[in-house]
Amino acid sequence: MSRRYFPLLLTLSALWGASYLFIKVGVRDLALTVLVELRLLLAAAVLIGFVCLREGKRAAAELKAAARPGMFLGLLNAAIPFVLIAWGERHVDSGVAAVANATVPIFNALLVLRFNPAERVSGTRFAGVLAGLAGVAVLAGLDTRGGWWAAAGTLAVVVASISYAGGGIYGQLRLSRVSGPALAAASIASAAVYVLPFSLVQLPHHAPGWKSLASAAALGLLGTGAAQLVLFRMLRLHGAARTSLVTYLLPPTALLYGALFLGEPVTAAEAGGLALILLGVAVGSGLLRPAPRAAVEPGR
């Protein structure tokens, strides 16, 4: 496995893990579709600018080639999950949303059976997926506070995870034909078009607070723009199955941000869940493998 896998994995988890905090702050003053639209517009500007700087005169041709797959990917990998997660975080804590979003590798393992059998997860790697899921379950605990709205919010994030899993597989299959940055730019720009009519209906009647606007900017520039570049790099190098393991790192990353910036304590159960998640990532990614058995000589 390439040495670049874990640096990219940790970078993506740091960017996406912070997104849950920014979403939680952003939806306090902004309607969820407005927050998502601001996020998408800023990210699209970053990604299109990156493609133009990188490709020069070839940028228009690259973006045109990525336009059609980008329209479909924009639904699966941005418009649908962004709105669902933002809605879900109106009813659950950011850490709970991160835990629910960590189900992506499970849905990825199921979807590849139909859409990309070459990436099928089996044997030791599947055991790693289960270990990571067990860690997520430990982190989530059995707390049922919040009632039906909390359950609905959690379910919305789980549905977003299904969409992310499908988007990861589709994006990986299309990277053989178009460049990652161009596909990222086309998908985010398409998502901005999809969400725009809904955001116009929900425009605020008063000036939102600076914290919500700063959160939208951070989501667009870092949590989406920069993160999409890392994401498509990982999809090209390592495939959707290994890339999806980043979602197992989001709950502990969200916990770390909470402890550092909000003073939230980390419990023993959370530490145990973190250990299981890290084990799951190591095994599921192929870093830890059982030692091959030595060949047995005839007659022994």
FILORO-362089 format. One line per 5 residues: number of its first residue (from 0); their letters; for each residue x, y, z of C-alpha. Coordinates in Angstrom, 1 decimal. Layout:
NUM	A	X:Y:Z ~ ... .
//
This chain:
0	MSRRY	0.0:0.0:0.0 ~ 1.3:3.5:-0.9 ~ 2.9:5.5:1.9 ~ 0.6:8.4:0.8 ~ -2.5:6.6:2.1 .
5	FPLLL	-2.4:7.5:5.7 ~ -1.3:11.1:5.3 ~ -4.2:11.6:2.9 ~ -6.5:9.7:5.2 ~ -5.6:11.8:8.2 .
10	TLSAL	-5.8:15.1:6.2 ~ -9.3:14.2:4.9 ~ -10.5:13.2:8.4 ~ -9.2:16.5:9.9 ~ -11.1:18.5:7.2 .
15	WGASY	-14.3:16.5:7.3 ~ -14.3:16.0:11.1 ~ -14.3:19.8:11.7 ~ -17.2:20.2:9.2 ~ -19.7:18.8:11.8 .
20	LFIKV	-18.8:21.6:14.2 ~ -19.1:24.2:11.5 ~ -22.5:22.8:10.4 ~ -23.8:22.9:14.0 ~ -22.8:26.6:14.3 .
25	GVRDL	-24.0:27.5:10.8 ~ -27.5:26.3:11.1 ~ -28.1:28.4:14.2 ~ -28.6:31.6:12.0 ~ -28.8:30.2:8.5 .
30	ALTVL	-31.5:28.0:6.9 ~ -29.9:24.7:6.0 ~ -30.3:25.1:2.3 ~ -28.7:28.6:2.5 ~ -25.8:27.2:4.5 .
35	VELRL	-25.3:24.4:1.9 ~ -25.6:26.8:-1.0 ~ -22.9:29.1:0.4 ~ -20.7:26.1:1.1 ~ -21.1:24.8:-2.5 .
40	LLAAA	-20.6:28.2:-4.2 ~ -17.3:28.8:-2.3 ~ -16.1:25.3:-2.9 ~ -17.0:25.5:-6.6 ~ -14.9:28.7:-6.9 .
45	VLIGF	-12.0:27.0:-5.2 ~ -12.2:23.9:-7.4 ~ -12.7:25.6:-10.7 ~ -9.9:28.0:-9.9 ~ -7.6:25.0:-9.1 .
50	VCLRE	-8.5:23.3:-12.4 ~ -7.8:26.5:-14.3 ~ -4.4:27.1:-12.7 ~ -3.4:23.5:-13.1 ~ -4.6:22.8:-16.6 .
55	GKRAA	-4.3:26.3:-18.2 ~ -5.7:26.3:-21.7 ~ -7.0:22.7:-21.3 ~ -9.2:23.6:-18.3 ~ -12.3:24.2:-20.4 .
60	AELKA	-12.0:20.9:-22.1 ~ -11.4:19.1:-18.8 ~ -14.4:20.6:-17.2 ~ -16.6:19.9:-20.3 ~ -15.5:16.2:-20.2 .
65	AARPG	-16.4:16.0:-16.5 ~ -19.7:17.9:-16.8 ~ -22.0:14.9:-17.5 ~ -20.7:12.5:-14.8 ~ -20.4:15.6:-12.5 .
70	MFLGL	-24.1:16.3:-12.8 ~ -25.0:12.8:-11.4 ~ -22.2:12.8:-8.8 ~ -23.2:16.2:-7.6 ~ -26.5:14.7:-6.4 .
75	LNAAI	-25.0:11.7:-4.7 ~ -21.8:13.2:-3.3 ~ -22.9:16.7:-2.4 ~ -26.5:18.0:-2.8 ~ -28.3:15.1:-1.1 .
80	PFVLI	-25.9:14.3:1.7 ~ -25.1:17.9:2.5 ~ -28.7:18.8:3.0 ~ -29.6:15.7:4.9 ~ -26.6:16.1:7.3 .
85	AWGER	-27.4:19.8:7.9 ~ -31.1:18.9:8.6 ~ -30.0:16.0:10.9 ~ -27.7:18.3:12.9 ~ -30.8:20.4:13.8 .
90	HVDSG	-31.9:17.5:15.9 ~ -28.7:15.7:17.0 ~ -25.2:16.7:18.3 ~ -22.4:17.1:15.9 ~ -20.7:14.0:17.4 .
95	VAAVA	-23.8:11.9:16.9 ~ -23.9:13.0:13.3 ~ -20.2:12.0:12.8 ~ -21.0:8.6:14.4 ~ -24.0:8.0:12.1 .
100	NATVP	-21.9:9.1:9.0 ~ -19.3:6.4:9.9 ~ -21.6:3.8:8.4 ~ -20.3:4.6:4.9 ~ -17.9:1.7:4.7 .
105	IFNAL	-20.7:-0.7:5.5 ~ -22.9:0.6:2.7 ~ -19.8:0.7:0.4 ~ -19.1:-3.0:1.2 ~ -22.7:-3.8:0.2 .
110	LVLRF	-22.9:-1.7:-2.9 ~ -19.6:-2.9:-4.5 ~ -21.1:-6.4:-4.6 ~ -23.4:-5.1:-7.4 ~ -21.6:-2.1:-8.9 .
115	NPAER	-17.8:-2.8:-8.6 ~ -17.1:-6.4:-7.7 ~ -13.3:-5.8:-8.1 ~ -13.4:-3.7:-4.9 ~ -15.2:-6.4:-2.9 .
120	VSGTR	-14.3:-6.4:0.8 ~ -13.7:-9.9:2.2 ~ -11.7:-11.9:4.7 ~ -9.4:-9.9:7.0 ~ -10.4:-6.5:5.5 .
125	FAGVL	-14.1:-7.3:6.2 ~ -13.2:-8.1:9.8 ~ -11.6:-4.7:9.9 ~ -14.8:-3.1:8.7 ~ -16.8:-4.9:11.5 .
130	AGLAG	-14.2:-3.9:14.1 ~ -14.6:-0.3:13.0 ~ -18.4:-0.5:13.2 ~ -18.1:-2.0:16.7 ~ -16.0:1.0:17.6 .
135	VAVLA	-18.6:3.4:16.3 ~ -21.3:1.5:18.3 ~ -19.2:1.9:21.4 ~ -18.9:5.6:20.8 ~ -22.6:6.0:20.1 .
140	GLDTR	-23.6:4.1:23.2 ~ -27.2:3.4:24.0 ~ -28.3:7.0:24.8 ~ -31.8:7.5:23.5 ~ -32.2:11.1:24.6 .
145	GGWWA	-33.9:13.4:22.1 ~ -36.9:11.2:21.2 ~ -38.3:10.8:17.7 ~ -36.7:13.9:16.3 ~ -33.3:12.8:17.3 .
150	AAGTL	-34.0:9.4:15.8 ~ -35.1:11.1:12.6 ~ -32.0:13.3:12.5 ~ -29.8:10.3:13.0 ~ -31.6:8.4:10.2 .
155	AVVVA	-31.2:11.4:7.9 ~ -27.4:11.2:8.4 ~ -27.5:7.4:7.7 ~ -29.3:8.0:4.5 ~ -26.6:10.6:3.6 .
160	SISYA	-24.1:7.8:4.2 ~ -25.7:5.6:1.7 ~ -25.6:8.5:-0.8 ~ -21.9:9.0:0.0 ~ -21.1:5.3:-0.5 .
165	GGGIY	-22.8:5.3:-3.9 ~ -21.0:8.6:-4.9 ~ -17.6:7.2:-3.9 ~ -18.1:4.1:-6.1 ~ -19.5:6.1:-9.0 .
170	GQLRL	-16.7:8.6:-8.7 ~ -14.0:5.9:-8.7 ~ -15.4:4.3:-11.8 ~ -15.4:7.6:-13.7 ~ -11.9:8.6:-12.8 .
175	SRVSG	-10.5:6.4:-15.6 ~ -12.1:8.9:-18.0 ~ -11.8:12.3:-16.4 ~ -9.4:14.0:-14.0 ~ -10.2:14.0:-10.3 .
180	PALAA	-10.1:17.8:-9.8 ~ -12.3:18.4:-12.9 ~ -14.8:15.8:-11.7 ~ -14.8:17.4:-8.2 ~ -15.4:20.9:-9.7 .
185	ASIAS	-18.1:19.7:-12.0 ~ -19.9:17.8:-9.3 ~ -19.8:20.7:-6.7 ~ -20.9:23.2:-9.3 ~ -23.8:21.0:-10.3 .
190	AAVYV	-24.8:20.5:-6.7 ~ -24.8:24.3:-6.3 ~ -27.3:24.6:-9.2 ~ -29.5:21.9:-7.6 ~ -29.7:23.6:-4.2 .
195	LPFSL	-30.0:27.2:-5.5 ~ -33.8:27.3:-5.9 ~ -34.4:26.0:-2.4 ~ -31.9:28.4:-0.9 ~ -33.5:31.4:-2.6 .
200	VQLPH	-36.8:30.5:-0.9 ~ -35.1:30.3:2.5 ~ -33.0:33.5:2.3 ~ -32.8:35.1:5.8 ~ -34.7:38.3:6.5 .
205	HAPGW	-32.0:39.6:8.8 ~ -28.2:39.7:8.7 ~ -26.8:36.4:10.1 ~ -24.2:36.4:12.8 ~ -20.5:36.4:11.9 .
210	KSLAS	-20.0:32.9:13.4 ~ -22.5:31.4:11.0 ~ -21.0:33.2:8.0 ~ -17.5:32.1:9.1 ~ -18.7:28.6:9.5 .
215	AAALG	-20.1:28.6:6.0 ~ -16.8:30.0:4.7 ~ -14.8:27.3:6.5 ~ -17.2:24.6:5.2 ~ -16.8:25.8:1.6 .
220	LLGTG	-13.1:26.5:1.5 ~ -11.8:23.7:3.7 ~ -14.5:21.1:4.4 ~ -15.5:20.9:0.7 ~ -13.1:22.7:-1.6 .
225	AAQLV	-9.8:21.4:-0.2 ~ -11.4:18.1:1.0 ~ -12.7:17.3:-2.5 ~ -9.2:17.5:-3.9 ~ -7.9:15.1:-1.3 .
230	LFRML	-11.0:12.8:-1.8 ~ -10.6:12.4:-5.5 ~ -6.8:11.9:-5.1 ~ -7.5:9.0:-2.7 ~ -10.2:7.5:-4.9 .
235	RLHGA	-7.8:7.4:-7.8 ~ -4.9:5.9:-5.8 ~ -6.7:3.7:-3.3 ~ -10.3:3.1:-4.5 ~ -13.7:3.7:-2.8 .
240	ARTSL	-13.5:1.0:-0.2 ~ -10.3:2.1:1.4 ~ -11.2:5.8:1.0 ~ -14.6:5.2:2.7 ~ -12.7:4.2:5.9 .
245	VTYLL	-12.1:7.8:6.6 ~ -15.6:8.0:8.0 ~ -14.5:5.7:10.8 ~ -12.1:8.5:11.8 ~ -14.7:11.2:11.9 .
250	PPTAL	-16.3:10.4:15.3 ~ -12.9:10.4:17.1 ~ -11.9:13.5:15.2 ~ -15.1:15.2:16.2 ~ -14.5:14.2:19.8 .
255	LYGAL	-11.0:15.6:19.6 ~ -12.2:18.9:18.3 ~ -14.9:19.0:21.0 ~ -12.3:18.3:23.7 ~ -9.9:21.0:22.4 .
260	FLGEP	-12.3:23.8:21.5 ~ -15.4:23.2:23.5 ~ -13.9:21.6:26.7 ~ -16.0:18.4:26.3 ~ -14.6:15.5:28.3 .
265	VTAAE	-13.5:12.2:26.7 ~ -14.9:9.2:28.5 ~ -13.5:5.7:28.9 ~ -16.1:4.3:26.5 ~ -15.1:6.9:23.9 .
270	AGGLA	-11.4:6.0:24.3 ~ -12.3:2.3:23.9 ~ -14.4:3.0:20.8 ~ -11.5:5.1:19.4 ~ -9.1:2.1:19.8 .
275	LILLG	-11.5:-0.2:18.0 ~ -12.0:2.3:15.2 ~ -8.2:2.7:14.7 ~ -7.9:-1.1:14.6 ~ -10.7:-1.3:12.1 .
280	VAVGS	-9.0:1.3:9.8 ~ -5.6:-0.5:10.1 ~ -7.1:-3.9:9.3 ~ -9.7:-2.7:6.8 ~ -7.2:-0.7:4.8 .
285	GLLRP	-4.8:-3.7:4.6 ~ -2.0:-2.2:6.8 ~ -2.3:-5.0:9.3 ~ -2.5:-8.4:7.7 ~ -2.1:-11.9:9.1 .
290	APRAA	1.3:-13.4:8.5 ~ 1.4:-15.9:5.6 ~ 1.6:-19.5:6.8 ~ 4.9:-21.3:6.0 ~ 4.6:-24.0:3.4 .
295	VEPGR	4.5:-27.5:4.9 ~ 7.0:-29.9:3.4 ~ 5.6:-33.3:2.2 ~ 5.7:-36.0:4.8 ~ 5.5:-33.6:7.7 .
//
